Amino acid sequence: MGVPVFFVLSGFLISYTILKSQNKFKAKAYIVRRAAKILPPFLISLVIFSFLTLLWKEPRNIWFSAAAYLLTLPNFTSGWDGINPVYWSLMVEIHFYIVFPILYFALKKVSRFPELWCALIILIVPTILRLMNHMPLDTHKDTWFGNAQVFPRALDNFTLGIMFAHICINRERYKAIVQNSSKLAWVGVIVLFISYCLCAGVNLFLPFHSPYWDPNRLWSFELFRFMPALGTFFLLFCIFAPQSSLINRVLMLKPLQYTGLISYEWFLFHYPPAQYLSYIFGQAEGSLSVYLSKTLLPFVVTFTFAAGVYHFVSSPIMSWAKKIKC
């Protein structure tokens, strides 16, 4: 559920950066800064979790799998050891960072609004390929889910982020929309709230972690790709809303701002510890101490560790990268 949200945000930030640069875009600077942001914490997490996976599960060829993740191969093929379940979405984002500028500057030579054509292509092609290649509904969920993410089948959620970047750059053309930004942002809040409530309800009656996909999972999979992305698109209109609006005052709270600052690092480190503790403690069965050990403990530990990685590794490297003259 949360992945489409991040894809829309990434699509907006990357495409807005490129659209704003216009003819001043420098490919080398773009590559260096993206690499400085992505690679250091990713490499740290890859080494740590590869080593821990080796100790915990003793899989074969773990370091070959680690090298495959470094080269983003699991986004093209399956069968690699699951070092960190969240890596699949990072692979998708990395490929978007590569595909979008290439597509944008190719279309810029023949179109006035190449970003709109990019959005259309990135919406239609991945969606068609994904729908054409869904596996039989009795396929094991992990295989089914992995097949649905193979490049470029998961790129469509970036479309709405590109569309919002287009609106930001051409806001004078969309005055009527911008004037209703506060209302649209509230629409986003409502759509996200409904999305998460529906997801909780569907998972309650159609358990996501059952051994095999329920026949109804195809529609729910596609629905919960679209609704969170749509809600995020509308919520982004808070950018145009007054800072005094309730949504902006909430989003500008210091704890939320700080969480956003270290969100990439936290994303990389949050899941395996929770997964491991859940395996160790098993079902809570009404025990508050077991429940907190499975939820609050990994939350605090991974948040603290992510903050340390950000301040002592990511931030210095990104500052260094920005000073490089490309």
C-alpha positions in Angstrom: 0.0 0.0 0.0 2.8 2.5 0.8 4.9 1.8 -2.3 2.6 3.7 -4.8 2.8 6.7 -2.5 6.6 6.8 -2.6 6.5 6.1 -6.4 4.3 9.2 -7.0 6.5 11.3 -4.8 9.7 10.1 -6.5 8.1 10.6 -9.9 7.2 14.2 -8.9 10.6 15.1 -7.4 12.7 13.6 -10.2 10.6 14.9 -13.1 10.2 18.4 -11.5 14.0 18.6 -11.1 14.5 17.8 -14.8 11.7 20.0 -16.1 12.9 22.9 -14.0 16.5 22.6 -15.3 15.3 22.8 -19.0 18.4 23.3 -21.2 20.7 23.5 -18.1 20.4 19.9 -17.3 23.7 18.2 -16.7 23.6 14.4 -17.0 26.9 13.9 -15.0 25.7 16.0 -12.1 22.4 14.2 -12.1 24.1 10.8 -12.0 26.6 11.8 -9.3 23.9 13.2 -7.0 21.5 10.3 -7.5 24.3 7.9 -6.8 25.4 9.8 -3.7 21.9 9.7 -2.4 21.1 6.1 -3.2 24.3 4.0 -3.0 26.0 4.6 0.4 23.1 3.6 2.7 22.0 0.9 0.2 25.5 -0.6 0.3 25.6 -0.5 4.1 22.2 -2.2 4.3 23.2 -4.8 1.6 26.3 -5.8 3.5 24.6 -6.0 6.9 21.5 -7.9 5.8 23.5 -10.2 3.5 25.7 -11.2 6.4 22.7 -11.6 8.8 20.8 -13.6 6.2 23.8 -15.9 5.9 23.8 -16.5 9.7 20.0 -16.8 10.0 19.0 -18.9 6.9 22.3 -20.1 5.6 21.3 -19.7 2.0 23.6 -20.7 -0.8 25.2 -18.1 -3.0 24.1 -15.2 -0.8 26.9 -13.0 -2.1 26.0 -13.6 -5.7 22.5 -12.5 -4.8 23.9 -9.4 -3.1 25.9 -8.6 -6.3 22.7 -9.1 -8.3 20.8 -6.5 -6.2 23.7 -4.1 -6.6 23.3 -4.5 -10.4 19.4 -4.4 -10.1 19.1 -7.8 -11.8 16.2 -8.9 -9.5 14.1 -6.4 -11.3 14.6 -8.4 -14.5 14.7 -12.0 -13.3 13.5 -14.0 -10.3 15.1 -16.6 -8.1 17.5 -14.5 -6.1 17.7 -14.9 -2.3 15.5 -12.4 -0.5 18.0 -10.4 1.4 15.7 -7.5 2.1 12.1 -7.6 0.9 12.0 -3.8 0.4 14.7 -3.9 -2.3 12.3 -4.6 -5.1 10.8 -1.1 -4.9 14.2 0.5 -4.9 15.1 -1.4 -8.0 12.0 0.0 -9.7 12.9 3.5 -8.6 16.4 3.3 -9.9 15.1 2.2 -13.3 12.7 5.1 -13.3 15.6 7.5 -12.6 17.3 6.1 -15.7 14.3 5.7 -18.1 12.6 9.1 -17.5 15.4 11.5 -18.5 16.3 9.4 -21.5 12.7 9.3 -22.6 12.1 13.0 -21.8 15.0 14.4 -23.7 14.3 12.1 -26.7 10.7 13.3 -26.8 11.7 16.9 -26.2 13.1 17.1 -29.7 9.6 16.5 -31.2 7.1 17.7 -28.6 6.3 20.9 -26.8 5.3 19.0 -23.6 7.5 15.9 -23.6 6.6 15.2 -20.0 3.0 14.5 -20.9 4.0 12.0 -23.5 6.4 10.5 -21.0 3.5 10.2 -18.5 1.3 8.6 -21.1 3.9 6.1 -22.2 4.9 5.2 -18.6 1.2 4.7 -17.8 0.2 2.6 -20.8 3.2 0.4 -21.6 3.8 -1.0 -18.1 0.1 -1.4 -17.3 -0.5 -3.4 -20.5 2.5 -5.6 -20.0 1.6 -6.2 -16.4 -2.0 -7.2 -17.2 -0.9 -9.4 -20.1 1.6 -11.2 -18.0 -0.2 -11.8 -14.7 0.4 -15.4 -13.7 -2.5 -17.9 -13.0 -4.3 -17.0 -9.8 -3.4 -20.2 -8.1 0.3 -19.3 -8.3 2.1 -18.8 -4.9 1.8 -15.2 -3.8 5.5 -14.5 -3.8 6.0 -15.7 -7.3 2.8 -13.9 -8.5 3.8 -10.7 -6.9 7.4 -10.8 -8.1 6.2 -11.4 -11.7 4.0 -8.4 -11.5 7.0 -6.2 -10.7 9.4 -7.3 -13.4 10.7 -4.3 -15.4 8.9 -2.3 -16.7 5.6 -3.5 -15.2 5.7 -1.4 -12.0 6.6 1.9 -13.5 3.0 3.2 -14.1 2.7 4.6 -10.5 5.2 7.3 -11.4 2.8 8.7 -14.0 0.8 10.9 -11.5 4.1 12.3 -10.1 5.1 13.4 -13.6 1.7 14.9 -14.2 2.0 17.0 -11.0 5.4 18.2 -12.0 3.9 19.3 -15.3 1.3 21.3 -13.3 3.9 22.9 -11.1 6.0 24.0 -14.0 3.0 25.3 -15.9 0.9 26.6 -13.0 -0.2 29.7 -14.9 -2.0 27.4 -17.3 -3.8 25.7 -14.5 -4.9 28.7 -12.4 -8.4 27.3 -11.8 -7.0 24.0 -10.5 -4.3 25.8 -8.3 -7.0 28.0 -6.8 -8.8 25.0 -5.4 -5.6 23.4 -4.1 -6.7 23.2 -0.5 -9.9 21.3 -1.5 -7.9 19.0 -3.7 -5.4 18.3 -0.9 -8.3 17.3 1.3 -9.6 15.0 -1.5 -6.2 13.4 -1.3 -6.4 12.8 2.5 -9.9 11.3 2.0 -8.8 9.0 -0.8 -5.8 7.8 1.2 -7.9 7.2 4.2 -10.5 5.2 2.2 -7.6 3.3 0.5 -6.1 2.1 3.8 -9.5 1.3 5.3 -10.4 -0.8 2.2 -7.0 -2.5 2.3 -7.5 -3.4 5.9 -11.0 -4.8 5.2 -9.9 -6.8 2.2 -6.9 -8.3 4.1 -9.2 -9.2 6.9 -11.6 -11.2 4.8 -9.1 -12.3 2.1 -5.8 -12.8 4.0 -2.8 -11.5 2.0 -0.5 -14.0 3.6 -2.5 -17.1 2.8 -0.5 -19.8 0.9 -2.0 -19.0 -2.4 -3.6 -15.9 -4.0 -7.3 -15.7 -3.6 -9.1 -15.4 -7.0 -10.2 -11.9 -6.0 -6.6 -10.7 -5.5 -6.1 -9.6 -9.1 -8.6 -6.8 -8.8 -7.4 -5.9 -5.3 -3.8 -5.8 -6.4 -4.6 -3.3 -9.2 -7.0 -1.3 -7.1 -4.5 -0.8 -4.3 -1.8 0.3 -6.8 -4.1 3.0 -8.2 -6.0 4.4 -5.1 -2.9 5.3 -2.9 -1.2 6.8 -6.0 -4.3 8.9 -6.8 -4.7 10.1 -3.2 -1.0 11.1 -3.1 -1.5 13.1 -6.4 -4.3 15.1 -4.9 -2.5 15.5 -1.5 0.5 17.1 -3.4 -1.8 20.1 -4.1 -1.0 21.2 -0.5 2.1 22.7 -2.1 -0.1 25.4 -3.5 -2.2 25.8 -0.4 -1.5 28.5 2.3 1.0 27.4 5.0 -1.7 28.2 7.5 -4.0 25.4 6.2 -4.5 22.5 8.6 -2.9 19.9 6.2 0.3 22.0 5.8 0.5 22.8 9.5 0.4 19.0 10.2 2.9 18.1 7.5 5.2 20.8 8.7 5.4 19.4 12.2 9.1 18.9 13.1 8.8 15.1 13.8 7.3 14.6 10.4 9.8 16.7 8.7 12.7 14.9 10.4 11.1 11.5 9.5 11.0 12.6 5.9 14.6 13.6 6.1 15.8 10.2 7.1 12.9 8.3 5.3 15.2 6.6 2.7 17.6 5.3 5.3 14.7 4.1 7.4 13.0 2.5 4.4 16.2 0.4 3.8 16.6 -0.8 7.4 13.1 -1.1 8.8 11.8 -4.4 7.6 14.3 -7.3 8.2 14.5 -6.6 12.0 10.8 -6.6 12.3 10.6 -9.7 10.1 13.2 -11.5 12.3 11.6 -10.5 15.6 8.2 -11.6 14.3 9.7 -15.0 13.5 11.4 -15.2 16.9 8.4 -14.2 19.0 5.6 -15.7 16.9 2.0 -14.7 17.4 1.3 -12.2 20.2 -1.9 -14.1 21.3 -3.0 -11.2 23.5 0.5 -10.6 25.1 1.3 -6.9 25.2 5.0 -7.5 25.8 5.3 -9.8 22.8 3.3 -7.4 20.6 5.5 -4.4 21.6 8.7 -6.5 21.1 7.5 -7.2 17.5 6.4 -3.6 16.7 7.8 -0.9 19.0 11.2 -2.4 19.5 12.2 -2.7 15.8 10.5 0.7 15.2 12.8 2.5 17.7 15.9 0.6 16.9 15.7 1.0 13.1 14.7 4.6 13.3 17.7 5.4 15.5 20.0 3.5 13.3 18.6 5.1 10.2 19.2 8.6 11.8 22.8 7.7 12.5 23.4 6.5 8.9 21.8 9.7 7.6 23.8 12.1 9.7 27.2 10.3 9.6 27.1 8.8 6.1 24.4 10.1 3.8 24.4 13.8 4.6 28.2 14.3 4.4 28.4 12.4 1.1 25.5 14.3 -0.4 27.0 17.6 0.7 30.3 16.5 -1.0 28.4 15.5 -4.2 26.7 18.9 -4.5 30.1 20.7 -4.4 31.4 18.7 -7.3 31.6 20.7 -10.5 30.2 18.6 -13.3 
